[in-house]
Amino acid sequence: MGLQRHSISSAGAAKWLIVILLSVIATCLILEVGVGTSAAVAQVSTGRAQHVIAVAGKVTDQSHGVYLVDLKNGTLSVYQYLSSQRKLRLLAVRTFEFDVQLDEYNTEPSPREIQKLVQQHKRLGGTD
């Protein structure tokens, strides 16, 4: 049983290594092609279900990186590629489990205002 657990964790580590390597490759391709603000998006299969999305794009005006969205665990990770050092640095990790439960936060107009406008539009005989 201990051997089986070891092989599962090794397989999991190998899958994450593949995710990170694919993300680095996508970032390097963007840097090589010289795409300004565009981003490369890849959905990565990490086992039975596809639940990790890798997005390569700008992190700052002078640097690029990789954003990993883990849909299964509800987390966002941000990595910055330091080309001068040839390193990938973890900048931030955050769960968005509770964020997505908000109806609104720091937005204008609010969803209630939009709802009122839609209702008013329908009362005035607007078309859908």
KEBADO-199093 format. One record per residue (C-alpha): residue number from 1; residue in one letter; x, y, z. Coordinates in steps of 0.1 Angstrom, whole numbers, plus 5000, padded with zeros to 4 digits. Layout:
BEGIN
@nunu NUM	lolo A	X X	Y Y	Z Z;
...
***
This chain:
BEGIN
@nunu 1	lolo M	X 5000	Y 5000	Z 5000;
@nunu 2	lolo G	X 5029	Y 5024	Z 5008;
@nunu 3	lolo L	X 5043	Y 5017	Z 4973;
@nunu 4	lolo Q	X 5010	Y 5025	Z 4956;
@nunu 5	lolo R	X 5007	Y 5058	Z 4975;
@nunu 6	lolo H	X 5042	Y 5067	Z 4964;
@nunu 7	lolo S	X 5034	Y 5061	Z 4928;
@nunu 8	lolo I	X 5002	Y 5081	Z 4930;
@nunu 9	lolo S	X 5021	Y 5111	Z 4945;
@nunu 10	lolo S	X 5049	Y 5107	Z 4919;
@nunu 11	lolo A	X 5023	Y 5107	Z 4891;
@nunu 12	lolo G	X 5006	Y 5138	Z 4906;
@nunu 13	lolo A	X 5040	Y 5156	Z 4908;
@nunu 14	lolo A	X 5048	Y 5146	Z 4872;
@nunu 15	lolo K	X 5014	Y 5160	Z 4860;
@nunu 16	lolo W	X 5021	Y 5193	Z 4878;
@nunu 17	lolo L	X 5056	Y 5194	Z 4863;
@nunu 18	lolo I	X 5040	Y 5190	Z 4829;
@nunu 19	lolo V	X 5015	Y 5218	Z 4836;
@nunu 20	lolo I	X 5043	Y 5241	Z 4846;
@nunu 21	lolo L	X 5065	Y 5232	Z 4817;
@nunu 22	lolo L	X 5037	Y 5237	Z 4792;
@nunu 23	lolo S	X 5030	Y 5271	Z 4808;
@nunu 24	lolo V	X 5067	Y 5281	Z 4805;
@nunu 25	lolo I	X 5068	Y 5270	Z 4769;
@nunu 26	lolo A	X 5037	Y 5291	Z 4762;
@nunu 27	lolo T	X 5053	Y 5321	Z 4779;
@nunu 28	lolo C	X 5085	Y 5316	Z 4759;
@nunu 29	lolo L	X 5066	Y 5314	Z 4727;
@nunu 30	lolo I	X 5048	Y 5346	Z 4734;
@nunu 31	lolo L	X 5081	Y 5363	Z 4743;
@nunu 32	lolo E	X 5097	Y 5350	Z 4711;
@nunu 33	lolo V	X 5069	Y 5360	Z 4688;
@nunu 34	lolo G	X 5067	Y 5394	Z 4705;
@nunu 35	lolo V	X 5030	Y 5395	Z 4711;
@nunu 36	lolo G	X 5023	Y 5426	Z 4731;
@nunu 37	lolo T	X 4993	Y 5422	Z 4754;
@nunu 38	lolo S	X 4979	Y 5390	Z 4740;
@nunu 39	lolo A	X 4978	Y 5358	Z 4761;
@nunu 40	lolo A	X 4981	Y 5321	Z 4752;
@nunu 41	lolo V	X 4955	Y 5299	Z 4769;
@nunu 42	lolo A	X 4958	Y 5262	Z 4774;
@nunu 43	lolo Q	X 4935	Y 5238	Z 4792;
@nunu 44	lolo V	X 4958	Y 5211	Z 4807;
@nunu 45	lolo S	X 4947	Y 5176	Z 4813;
@nunu 46	lolo T	X 4960	Y 5165	Z 4847;
@nunu 47	lolo G	X 4945	Y 5130	Z 4850;
@nunu 48	lolo R	X 4909	Y 5119	Z 4845;
@nunu 49	lolo A	X 4894	Y 5154	Z 4844;
@nunu 50	lolo Q	X 4906	Y 5186	Z 4828;
@nunu 51	lolo H	X 4906	Y 5212	Z 4855;
@nunu 52	lolo V	X 4937	Y 5234	Z 4851;
@nunu 53	lolo I	X 4938	Y 5263	Z 4828;
@nunu 54	lolo A	X 4972	Y 5279	Z 4820;
@nunu 55	lolo V	X 4972	Y 5315	Z 4807;
@nunu 56	lolo A	X 5005	Y 5330	Z 4796;
@nunu 57	lolo G	X 5007	Y 5368	Z 4795;
@nunu 58	lolo K	X 5021	Y 5400	Z 4809;
@nunu 59	lolo V	X 5026	Y 5402	Z 4846;
@nunu 60	lolo T	X 5041	Y 5437	Z 4845;
@nunu 61	lolo D	X 5050	Y 5461	Z 4817;
@nunu 62	lolo Q	X 5085	Y 5445	Z 4815;
@nunu 63	lolo S	X 5078	Y 5409	Z 4824;
@nunu 64	lolo H	X 5057	Y 5379	Z 4814;
@nunu 65	lolo G	X 5044	Y 5351	Z 4834;
@nunu 66	lolo V	X 5018	Y 5323	Z 4838;
@nunu 67	lolo Y	X 4985	Y 5324	Z 4854;
@nunu 68	lolo L	X 4972	Y 5289	Z 4865;
@nunu 69	lolo V	X 4935	Y 5285	Z 4873;
@nunu 70	lolo D	X 4927	Y 5253	Z 4891;
@nunu 71	lolo L	X 4890	Y 5249	Z 4887;
@nunu 72	lolo K	X 4888	Y 5217	Z 4909;
@nunu 73	lolo N	X 4904	Y 5234	Z 4939;
@nunu 74	lolo G	X 4892	Y 5269	Z 4932;
@nunu 75	lolo T	X 4926	Y 5286	Z 4932;
@nunu 76	lolo L	X 4945	Y 5311	Z 4911;
@nunu 77	lolo S	X 4983	Y 5310	Z 4910;
@nunu 78	lolo V	X 5005	Y 5337	Z 4894;
@nunu 79	lolo Y	X 5041	Y 5330	Z 4883;
@nunu 80	lolo Q	X 5066	Y 5356	Z 4869;
@nunu 81	lolo Y	X 5092	Y 5345	Z 4844;
@nunu 82	lolo L	X 5125	Y 5363	Z 4852;
@nunu 83	lolo S	X 5143	Y 5360	Z 4818;
@nunu 84	lolo S	X 5176	Y 5375	Z 4831;
@nunu 85	lolo Q	X 5178	Y 5348	Z 4858;
@nunu 86	lolo R	X 5160	Y 5321	Z 4837;
@nunu 87	lolo K	X 5137	Y 5315	Z 4867;
@nunu 88	lolo L	X 5100	Y 5311	Z 4873;
@nunu 89	lolo R	X 5090	Y 5329	Z 4906;
@nunu 90	lolo L	X 5057	Y 5323	Z 4924;
@nunu 91	lolo L	X 5041	Y 5357	Z 4930;
@nunu 92	lolo A	X 5007	Y 5349	Z 4945;
@nunu 93	lolo V	X 4982	Y 5321	Z 4952;
@nunu 94	lolo R	X 4946	Y 5328	Z 4961;
@nunu 95	lolo T	X 4914	Y 5307	Z 4965;
@nunu 96	lolo F	X 4885	Y 5322	Z 4947;
@nunu 97	lolo E	X 4859	Y 5299	Z 4963;
@nunu 98	lolo F	X 4843	Y 5327	Z 4983;
@nunu 99	lolo D	X 4850	Y 5354	Z 4957;
@nunu 100	lolo V	X 4826	Y 5338	Z 4932;
@nunu 101	lolo Q	X 4799	Y 5337	Z 4959;
@nunu 102	lolo L	X 4796	Y 5375	Z 4959;
@nunu 103	lolo D	X 4768	Y 5391	Z 4939;
@nunu 104	lolo E	X 4788	Y 5422	Z 4933;
@nunu 105	lolo Y	X 4820	Y 5439	Z 4945;
@nunu 106	lolo N	X 4834	Y 5472	Z 4935;
@nunu 107	lolo T	X 4814	Y 5475	Z 4902;
@nunu 108	lolo E	X 4793	Y 5501	Z 4885;
@nunu 109	lolo P	X 4765	Y 5500	Z 4878;
@nunu 110	lolo S	X 4754	Y 5475	Z 4904;
@nunu 111	lolo P	X 4734	Y 5444	Z 4893;
@nunu 112	lolo R	X 4703	Y 5459	Z 4910;
@nunu 113	lolo E	X 4706	Y 5490	Z 4889;
@nunu 114	lolo I	X 4709	Y 5469	Z 4858;
@nunu 115	lolo Q	X 4678	Y 5449	Z 4869;
@nunu 116	lolo K	X 4658	Y 5481	Z 4873;
@nunu 117	lolo L	X 4669	Y 5493	Z 4838;
@nunu 118	lolo V	X 4659	Y 5460	Z 4823;
@nunu 119	lolo Q	X 4625	Y 5461	Z 4840;
@nunu 120	lolo Q	X 4619	Y 5497	Z 4829;
@nunu 121	lolo H	X 4629	Y 5488	Z 4794;
@nunu 122	lolo K	X 4604	Y 5460	Z 4793;
@nunu 123	lolo R	X 4576	Y 5482	Z 4807;
@nunu 124	lolo L	X 4583	Y 5508	Z 4780;
@nunu 125	lolo G	X 4578	Y 5481	Z 4753;
@nunu 126	lolo G	X 4614	Y 5475	Z 4745;
@nunu 127	lolo T	X 4623	Y 5445	Z 4724;
@nunu 128	lolo D	X 4645	Y 5417	Z 4738;
***
